[in-house]
Amino acid sequence: FFAEVFSDLGKGIFDKDKREGDIILTIEPEVERALHQELKEVLKDFSSDLAGGISLTPKPGARYAMEVLPSFDPNNVRAVKSNSLLGNPLVENVYEMGSIVKPLTMAAGLDAGVINSKTTYYDNGFVMFSNAKISNFDGKGRGTVPMQEVLNQSLNTGMVYVQQKLGREKFRGYMLNYGLGVETGIDLPGETSGLVKNLQSDRDIEYATASFGQGIAMTPIGTVRALSVLANGGRLIEPHLIDTIDHKGGFSQKPSYTTEGKQVITQKTSEEITRMLVLVVDKALLGGTVKIPEYSVAAKTGTAQISQENGKGYYQDRFLHSFFGYFPAYDPQFLIFLYTVNPKGVSFASHTLTYPFIRLTKFLLNYYEIPPD
């Protein structure tokens, strides 16, 4: 559709057939302003290199806001000091997202029937692969742990357990069906696909690290599309920005977006992973202190090491923080995704992005007058 629009513009320029009109977007200015302000505060409070966010409706895939900072004034491009600011990292850049991938792995295990929320495993605090060691974020073991606590405490070893129960082929199939390795087709230029080559490896450790969001990389918009599957009953959406093109002569052009995408997980699995993520907010996220009593909110944080530019390992002092959530959880009207690159002076995403998410959630609930559930 993007190509079609600009092809039409090209005809108007070269055929001297002047065509005027308006592109009507799905962006809501007040929601955009609220997101902008929250990201501005994240940059200020944590001296991050970058902060970005997307808010959308997880069912039809329309977007109400998208933002990335630092940015530039398109009316004064000459003032831009770095060409890197002219891109759109939300569709052009890929990141290893970390623990917000864990609900995708957990949902795959639930959907395949290899685990349920009460399934337990024994957590030693680490898993060995030849000479490589995968540990929990604190290196500590918890003993016998149910799957709910794997999400509550964000245990890497639990994700490895689920992945191994699935096996390579099933795990790869679910991750690819979430759309992680392909473009979303959003109506914006420059979109790139995720990097999931590790899912074709013959090394078990590559699948193990992918289960908790390391070793594979996705664009923010690709991440949002995958996470929307958990919220909307299991279907892959087609995110978009353009609602209508109104031509001056009275002709309106409406793009044909897919409203019913591919079924990736069942409705039952979507409901179960949602229930588990609601418990994460109610019981575990900052000790359950940020839950909203009148509303069910499903959410998960992510903290990932940032890979070095030379491709040899990870920085020990640089992290990407991410956060996603949707609400009201069992009939979600909105999904919010936030991330920030290399925040300073704080270790985990729960301390950088939880409060911005909660403030945006309350804003949207009030602004759109969403009734309590």
Secondary structure, DSSP 8 states (H G I E B T S, - for coil): -HHHHHHHHHHHHHS-----EEEEES--HHHHHHHHHHHHHHHHHH--SEEEEEEE-TTT-BEEEEEEES---TT-GGG---GGGGS-HHHH--B--GGGGHHHHHHHHHHHTS--TT-EEEE-SEEEETTEEEE-TT----EEEEHHHHHHTT-HHHHHHHHHHH-HHHHHHHHHHTTTTS----SSTT----B-GGGG-S-HHHHHHHTTT-S-BB-HHHHHHHHHHHHTTSB----BSEEEEEETTS-EE-----SS--B-S-HHHHHHHHHHHHHIIIIIGGGGTT--TTS--EEEEEEEEEE-TTSSSEEEEEEEEEEEEEESTTS-SEEEEEEEES-SS---HHHHTHHHHHHHHHHHHHHTT----
